[in-house]
């Protein structure tokens, strides 16, 4: 890892420092929101939101390239489409749960199809979309760093303020309703926070693999503790470790950063689910 540490302190290579800082800062959101996703078992909703944002990215690229609208940034398109998708899904879940799977699938498919249609009409659109599909934390800029810090702070402050409400909505919505809690409102806020976190992940891991980073560290943390706060803490620390380790390994061995982070995450998860105690007991019983 000597080359990586040398690059980290090299004043001519700020992208390495930006990447590491972003990975560490964004891990707070990944760990906190990922815990809610795992506890509520809504990874399929996160998947639908993440893929639907291709529509917003495609539309933003189309208007930016074809009409010279510089303010129409793909990150803005991703943010708007993610929040819009979260709102539609929340509305359906509250009004007609029987139709939830169908609508979630429709949001997933329509968002992707819309984005691909816009991309097909955008000069150089396929090349631009590639970065959002697969991500590359080593290509982040100072502006990206500022955006991620702002979104990260919004997520953490909101969770801090509404922690008890989110806890009630996550574990016993019916009881929460009897206590006068507007469960629909807090469920919507939670889905919007998931949407913001997904936008955070775009530059780091890309759309294709982001569900792994949102769900696997909290799943590992869930094996260490069943309480919400410790799960969030362990998940955040694991996200920091895995993103930092993935960045270092990808630089050292000249591999793509996103897949390297996911492979490390997946390997750690597989190790965590191996029933070591059961294996030891069986080995002893065979002796």
N, C-alpha and C positions, 0 to 999 in steps of 0.2 A: 504493500500500500504506500510505498515511499513516493512514487510518482504522484499519487493523489494528494498527499499532504504537501508536497512541494508546489503543486498547482494551486492548492488552497491558500497558500501564503504569497503566491506570486502576484504582485500588484498589476501585472498586465493581463491577468485572467480573472476578471471579476465575476464572470458567469458561473464559475464553480462555487464561489461564495454565495452568490444569489441563489443558486440551486439548493445549496445546503440550508441556507436560512429559510427559504420558502418551504422546503420539506419539513423543517422543524416547526415553523409557525403554523402551517396548514394542518399539521398532525393533531393540534388541539381540536380543530373542527372535525377531522376524520374520526378521532377517538370518541368524541362526545356524541356526534350525530350517528356514527356507525353503531354505537351501543343502543340508541333508540331504534334503529332499523332492525337490529338482531332481536332485541327484546320484544318488539311489536311484530316480528316476523313479516316484514313488509319489503323484503329485498326485491320482490317482483315489481312493486310500485316504484322503488328507486331505479330499477332497470328500465321501466317504461319512461320515467322522467328523463333519464340519462340519454336514451336513444331519441326521444322526441325533440331534444334540443338541436338535433341535426337540422330540423326545419328552420329554427331561428338563425343558426349559423349560415345555412345556405341562403336564406333571404337577405341577411346582412351583407354577405359577400356579393350577392347579385346587385343590390342597390349601390354598394360601395364601388364596385368595378364598372358597372354599366352607366351609372348616373353621377359618378364622382362625389358621392356623399361620404366624405371622410369620417363624419361623426358616427356613421352606421357601422360600428365595429362588431366583428363576430362575437366578441364576449358579451356585448350588449344584447345581440340577438339571442345568444344562448341563455342569458339571464331572463329575458322577457318570456321566451318560449318555455323555460323550465318552470317559472312561476305560474304561467298560464296553464300548463299541463297539470301542475300540482292542484290548482284550483278546480279544474274539471274533475280530476280523480276524487278529490275530497267531496265535491258536490254529489257525485254518484254514490260514493260510499255512505254518505249520510242519508240520501233519499231512497236508494234502491240497491242494497247490498247484493241481491241476487244477480244483478247485471254487472257487478264490479269487474269480474274477470274479462268479460267481453269488452267493456269500455277501456280498461287498462290496455288490453291488446290492441284496440283501435287507436288509442293515443300513441302507443309505441309505433305501430305501422304507419299511421298517417303522418306523424312527425318525420319519420325517416324518409318516406316517399316524397313529401313536400320539399325537404332539404335536397334530396338528390335531383329533383326536377329543377330547382333553382340553380344548383351547381352545374347541371348540364347546359345551362344558358349563360354561364359565367366564364369569361376568358380566364384560363388558368385555375379554374375553381377546384378541379380534382387535386391539384398540388396543395392548395390552401387547406382543403378539407382533411388531407392526410395527417397534418399535424394535430388536428383536433381528435381524429379517430384514435391515434396511437400515442400522442403526447410526446414531449421531450423536455424534461425539466432543465436540461443544459442550454436550451435556447430561450430561457426566460429573460426578460429585460427588467430594468429598474421600475418601469411603469407597471409591469405585471406584478412585481413585488409589492408595490403600493396598493394595487387593487386587491391582492390576496390578503394583505394586512387589514384593509378596511372590511372586507367581507368576513374575515375571521373574527374580528372584533364584534361585528354585528351578531354573528352566530353565538359567540360565547356570552355576550351581555344578555341576549334574549333568553338563552337557556338558564342563566343565573337568575333572571327576574322571574321566569315562569317555571322554575324547576319542579315545584310541588304540583303545579297544574299538569305538567307533562307526565309526572309520575302517576298521578291519578288516572289520566287518560290512557296511559300505557298498560296499567295493570287491572283496573276495574272501572270501565267506562260507565256501566250502569249505576254503580254506587256513586261515582262522581256526579252523575246527573241528579241523583237524589239529594246531593249536597249543594245543588244549585250552580254547579260548574258548567259553563257553556262548552261542552265537549267538542262540538262541531268547530267552534272558533279555534280552540287550542290544537285540535287535530290539523286544521288548515295551517296554522302557524308552524307546526312541526313539519308538515310537508313542504312548506316554503323554505324552511331551514335546510331540509334535505336537498331542495333544488339549489340553494346557494352553495352548499357543500359540493354538489356535483359540478357546478361551475368552477369552483376552486380546483377540482381534480383535473380539469381539462388539460391544462398545461403540464401537469406532473405525470399523469398516467394515461390520459386519453379516454375517450368514450368507451372503447371496446373492453378495457380491462378494469374500469373504475369500480365495478361492483365488488371485485375481489378485495380491493383495499378498504372498501367501506364495511365489509362483512367479516373477513377473516381475522383481523386483529381483535375486534370485539368478541368473536367466537372463541378465540384463544383466551382472551381475558375472562370470558364466562366460565372457563374451566378453573380459573384461579379464584374467582369470587362470584357469588350469586347476588350480591348487593350492587345497586346501581352506581353509586359514587366510586367504589373501588374498581368496578368494571370500566368506568370511564377513564379513571386514572391509568390502569394497566393498559387499556386499549390505546390511549394517547402515547404512553411511553413506548409501546410496541410499534406504533406507527412511526414515531421518531426514529427508533432503532432501524426499522426496516427500510424507510425511505433514505436515511443517511447511509446505511450499508449498501443499498442498491445503487446509489449515486457513486459511492466509492468503488464498488466492484465494476460498474459499467465503465467508469473512466479508466480504471486500472487495466481491464481486459478488453477495452474497446468494443463493448457490446451496447445494444440499445438499452436506454435507462429504464423505460417503462416495463418491458418484459423482465428485466433483471430484478426489479423491485417485486414484481408479482411472483417470480420463481422463488425468491427468498421467502416471501410471505406464505406461499403455498407449501413450501418445504417445512417451515416452522409449524404451520397448521397441521400438516400430516403427522409430524412428530408429536404434537400435543394430543392428538386423538388416539395414538397408539396405546393400548391398555397395558402399560408396563407391569402394573401390579398383577394383573391377570396372567400375563406371560410368566412372571416369576413364580406364581403359585403353581401353574401347570408344570413348569420345569422342576420344581421341588417335588411335586406329586409323582413325577415319572422316575425319580431317583430311587 
